Amino acid sequence: MALSLACSGAAFAQEEPSIEADHSADAVDMLPSGQEVSQTVIDLAGWVKASKDTAGYPFAVIDKVNAQILVFGGDGKLKGAAPALFGSDKGDRSDPGVVKYALKDIPKGQRTTPAGSFVGGYGPSMDTGRVLWMDFDTAVSIHPTATGVKSERRPARLASPEPDDNRITNGCINVDPEFYAKVIKPTFEKGGLFYVLPEETEISKVFPEFAKSQATAQHTEGKRPRRERADAQDGVSP
Protein backbone atom coordinates (compact mmCIF):
# COMPACT_ATOMS: atom_id res chain seq x y z
CA MET A 1 0.00 0.00 0.00
CA ALA A 2 1.06 3.58 -0.58
CA LEU A 3 1.17 4.26 3.15
CA SER A 4 3.73 1.53 3.73
CA LEU A 5 6.55 3.96 2.95
CA ALA A 6 5.34 6.41 5.55
CA CYS A 7 4.67 3.74 8.16
CA SER A 8 7.37 1.14 7.64
CA GLY A 9 9.54 2.26 10.55
CA ALA A 10 11.67 4.76 8.65
CA ALA A 11 13.84 6.59 11.17
CA PHE A 12 13.63 10.37 11.44
CA ALA A 13 17.07 11.78 12.26
CA GLN A 14 17.01 14.38 15.00
CA GLU A 15 19.45 16.02 17.36
CA GLU A 16 17.72 13.96 20.03
CA PRO A 17 17.47 10.14 19.72
CA SER A 18 15.67 9.24 16.51
CA ILE A 19 12.03 8.21 16.49
CA GLU A 20 10.11 5.98 14.13
CA ALA A 21 6.89 6.66 12.28
CA ASP A 22 3.83 4.92 13.60
CA HIS A 23 0.23 4.96 12.51
CA SER A 24 -3.25 4.10 13.61
CA ALA A 25 -4.43 0.62 12.71
CA ASP A 26 -7.37 2.16 10.91
CA ALA A 27 -5.38 4.79 9.00
CA VAL A 28 -7.16 5.64 5.75
CA ASP A 29 -5.10 5.17 2.59
CA MET A 30 -6.67 6.84 -0.43
CA LEU A 31 -3.49 7.56 -2.39
CA PRO A 32 -3.66 6.37 -6.02
CA SER A 33 -2.09 2.98 -6.69
CA GLY A 34 1.64 3.26 -7.31
CA GLN A 35 2.10 6.64 -5.62
CA GLU A 36 4.78 6.90 -2.97
CA VAL A 37 5.26 9.38 -0.16
CA SER A 38 8.40 11.49 -0.49
CA GLN A 39 11.22 11.20 2.02
CA THR A 40 10.92 14.92 2.69
CA VAL A 41 7.32 14.46 3.83
CA ILE A 42 8.36 11.59 6.08
CA ASP A 43 11.25 13.57 7.55
CA LEU A 44 9.16 16.68 8.13
CA ALA A 45 6.43 14.68 9.88
CA GLY A 46 9.08 13.07 12.06
CA TRP A 47 10.57 16.44 12.94
CA VAL A 48 7.14 17.86 13.84
CA LYS A 49 6.52 14.96 16.19
CA ALA A 50 9.99 14.84 17.74
CA SER A 51 10.17 18.60 18.29
CA LYS A 52 6.63 18.73 19.73
CA ASP A 53 6.06 21.68 17.41
CA THR A 54 2.27 21.29 17.53
CA ALA A 55 1.99 21.21 21.35
CA GLY A 56 -0.25 18.17 21.11
CA TYR A 57 -2.55 19.41 18.36
CA PRO A 58 -3.17 17.32 15.23
CA PHE A 59 -1.35 18.29 12.06
CA ALA A 60 -1.14 17.70 8.35
CA VAL A 61 1.87 17.60 6.03
CA ILE A 62 0.90 18.79 2.57
CA ASP A 63 2.99 18.12 -0.53
CA LYS A 64 1.99 20.29 -3.50
CA VAL A 65 4.54 18.77 -5.89
CA ASN A 66 3.19 15.25 -5.41
CA ALA A 67 -0.38 16.47 -4.71
CA GLN A 68 -0.73 14.67 -1.37
CA ILE A 69 -1.96 15.37 2.14
CA LEU A 70 -1.00 13.26 5.17
CA VAL A 71 -2.94 13.77 8.40
CA PHE A 72 -1.63 12.99 11.90
CA GLY A 73 -3.36 12.99 15.26
CA GLY A 74 -2.19 14.96 18.26
CA ASP A 75 -0.20 11.89 19.32
CA GLY A 76 1.71 11.97 16.03
CA LYS A 77 0.10 8.81 14.66
CA LEU A 78 -0.79 8.77 11.00
CA LYS A 79 -4.55 8.90 10.50
CA GLY A 80 -4.70 8.94 6.72
CA ALA A 81 -3.26 10.00 3.39
CA ALA A 82 -4.97 11.11 0.22
CA PRO A 83 -4.48 13.03 -3.01
CA ALA A 84 -5.45 16.69 -3.05
CA LEU A 85 -6.11 19.49 -5.51
CA PHE A 86 -4.24 22.79 -5.24
CA GLY A 87 -4.13 26.28 -6.71
CA SER A 88 -3.89 26.37 -10.49
CA ASP A 89 -0.94 28.78 -10.30
CA LYS A 90 2.38 27.57 -8.96
CA GLY A 91 4.00 29.60 -6.22
CA ASP A 92 4.55 29.58 -2.47
CA ARG A 93 3.01 32.89 -1.51
CA SER A 94 -0.57 34.15 -1.56
CA ASP A 95 -1.33 37.85 -1.74
CA PRO A 96 -3.56 38.85 1.20
CA GLY A 97 -5.37 41.07 -1.28
CA VAL A 98 -7.14 38.05 -2.78
CA VAL A 99 -9.63 38.15 0.09
CA LYS A 100 -11.40 41.06 -1.60
CA TYR A 101 -12.34 38.86 -4.57
CA ALA A 102 -15.08 36.29 -4.91
CA LEU A 103 -13.47 32.90 -5.55
CA LYS A 104 -14.35 32.87 -9.24
CA ASP A 105 -12.91 36.37 -9.67
CA ILE A 106 -9.42 35.75 -8.26
CA PRO A 107 -7.06 36.88 -11.05
CA LYS A 108 -4.91 34.34 -12.86
CA GLY A 109 -1.42 34.39 -11.41
CA GLN A 110 -2.78 34.79 -7.89
CA ARG A 111 -4.48 31.39 -7.60
CA THR A 112 -1.72 29.92 -5.46
CA THR A 113 -1.63 27.66 -2.42
CA PRO A 114 0.88 29.18 0.03
CA ALA A 115 3.72 27.22 1.60
CA GLY A 116 4.65 27.35 5.26
CA SER A 117 3.20 26.42 8.63
CA PHE A 118 -0.30 27.58 9.52
CA VAL A 119 -2.48 27.37 12.59
CA GLY A 120 -5.99 26.72 11.35
CA GLY A 121 -9.45 25.69 12.42
CA TYR A 122 -13.13 25.83 11.64
CA GLY A 123 -14.86 29.16 11.26
CA PRO A 124 -17.57 30.95 9.32
CA SER A 125 -17.36 31.98 5.68
CA MET A 126 -19.40 34.47 3.72
CA ASP A 127 -20.76 32.08 1.12
CA THR A 128 -20.35 28.44 2.14
CA GLY A 129 -21.10 28.36 5.87
CA ARG A 130 -18.64 26.82 8.32
CA VAL A 131 -15.34 25.79 6.72
CA LEU A 132 -11.90 24.57 7.78
CA TRP A 133 -9.59 27.55 7.33
CA MET A 134 -5.96 26.61 6.81
CA ASP A 135 -4.95 30.26 6.51
CA PHE A 136 -7.67 32.76 7.29
CA ASP A 137 -5.56 35.78 6.24
CA THR A 138 -5.43 34.63 2.61
CA ALA A 139 -8.78 32.80 2.66
CA VAL A 140 -7.27 29.36 1.99
CA SER A 141 -9.46 26.53 3.23
CA ILE A 142 -9.54 22.75 3.01
CA HIS A 143 -12.82 21.35 1.80
CA PRO A 144 -14.30 18.36 -0.01
CA THR A 145 -14.30 18.37 -3.79
CA ALA A 146 -17.63 19.16 -5.37
CA THR A 147 -18.54 18.20 -8.92
CA GLY A 148 -18.85 21.92 -9.65
CA VAL A 149 -17.96 22.69 -13.24
CA LYS A 150 -17.99 19.28 -14.91
CA SER A 151 -15.38 20.33 -17.45
CA GLU A 152 -12.89 20.76 -14.60
CA ARG A 153 -13.08 17.00 -13.85
CA ARG A 154 -12.05 17.46 -10.23
CA PRO A 155 -12.95 13.93 -9.02
CA ALA A 156 -11.06 12.44 -11.99
CA ARG A 157 -8.04 14.59 -11.24
CA LEU A 158 -7.99 13.29 -7.67
CA ALA A 159 -8.14 9.69 -8.91
CA SER A 160 -5.32 10.18 -11.40
CA PRO A 161 -1.90 8.86 -10.30
CA GLU A 162 -0.22 11.80 -12.05
CA PRO A 163 0.12 14.87 -9.78
CA ASP A 164 0.48 17.38 -12.61
CA ASP A 165 -3.26 17.50 -13.27
CA ASN A 166 -4.10 18.33 -9.64
CA ARG A 167 -3.65 22.08 -10.14
CA ILE A 168 -7.15 23.40 -10.69
CA THR A 169 -8.42 25.35 -7.64
CA ASN A 170 -8.38 29.07 -6.87
CA GLY A 171 -5.90 28.38 -4.06
CA CYS A 172 -7.89 26.23 -1.65
CA ILE A 173 -7.11 22.57 -1.03
CA ASN A 174 -9.71 20.03 -2.18
CA VAL A 175 -9.88 16.41 -1.02
CA ASP A 176 -12.20 13.50 -1.67
CA PRO A 177 -15.50 13.91 0.26
CA GLU A 178 -15.05 10.51 1.93
CA PHE A 179 -11.54 11.41 3.15
CA TYR A 180 -12.83 14.74 4.39
CA ALA A 181 -15.65 13.09 6.36
CA LYS A 182 -13.56 10.23 7.78
CA VAL A 183 -10.26 11.97 8.45
CA ILE A 184 -10.14 15.75 7.99
CA LYS A 185 -13.30 16.84 9.81
CA PRO A 186 -13.00 14.71 12.96
CA THR A 187 -9.26 15.32 13.26
CA PHE A 188 -9.36 19.11 12.99
CA GLU A 189 -12.68 19.79 14.69
CA LYS A 190 -10.81 21.70 17.41
CA GLY A 191 -8.10 23.09 15.15
CA GLY A 192 -4.60 22.04 14.24
CA LEU A 193 -1.45 22.90 12.31
CA PHE A 194 -0.79 22.59 8.60
CA TYR A 195 2.68 22.27 7.07
CA VAL A 196 2.72 22.98 3.33
CA LEU A 197 5.94 22.12 1.53
CA PRO A 198 7.23 24.70 -0.97
CA GLU A 199 7.47 24.01 -4.69
CA GLU A 200 9.69 26.92 -5.74
CA THR A 201 11.21 28.35 -2.55
CA GLU A 202 14.14 26.70 -0.76
CA ILE A 203 12.84 24.60 2.10
CA SER A 204 15.37 26.20 4.45
CA LYS A 205 13.57 29.53 3.99
CA VAL A 206 10.15 28.04 4.70
CA PHE A 207 11.07 25.64 7.52
CA PRO A 208 14.45 26.84 8.85
CA GLU A 209 14.43 24.78 12.06
CA PHE A 210 13.56 21.60 10.18
CA ALA A 211 16.28 22.26 7.60
CA LYS A 212 18.79 22.87 10.38
CA SER A 213 17.92 19.54 12.02
CA GLN A 214 18.33 17.76 8.68
CA ALA A 215 21.72 19.33 8.09
CA THR A 216 22.85 18.34 11.59
CA ALA A 217 21.67 14.76 11.04
CA GLN A 218 23.45 14.50 7.69
CA HIS A 219 26.64 15.88 9.22
CA THR A 220 26.45 13.30 12.01
CA GLU A 221 25.76 10.46 9.58
CA GLY A 222 28.67 11.55 7.41
CA LYS A 223 31.08 11.20 10.31
CA ARG A 224 29.85 7.84 11.58
CA PRO A 225 31.50 5.48 9.03
CA ARG A 226 34.92 7.02 9.60
CA ARG A 227 34.58 6.60 13.36
CA GLU A 228 33.46 2.99 12.98
CA ARG A 229 36.39 2.22 10.69
CA ALA A 230 38.79 3.73 13.22
CA ASP A 231 37.24 1.62 15.99
CA ALA A 232 37.64 -1.51 13.90
CA GLN A 233 41.29 -0.73 13.22
CA ASP A 234 41.87 -0.40 16.96
CA GLY A 235 40.31 -3.79 17.52
CA VAL A 236 37.27 -2.33 19.23
CA SER A 237 33.87 -3.56 18.21
CA PRO A 238 31.68 -0.69 16.99
ABEGO torsion letter per residue (X at the ends): XAAAAAAAGBBBBBABBBBBBBBBAABBBABBBGBBBBAAAAAAAAAAAAAGAAGGBBBBBBBAAAGBBBBBBAAGBBAEBBBBBBBABBEABBBAAAAABBAAABBBGABBBBBEBBBBEBBBBAAAEBBBBABAAAGBBBBBBBAEBAAAGAAAAAABABAAAABABAGBBBBBAAAAAAAAAAAAAAEEBBBBBBAABBAAAABAAAAAAAAAAAAAAAAAAAAAAAAAAAGBBX
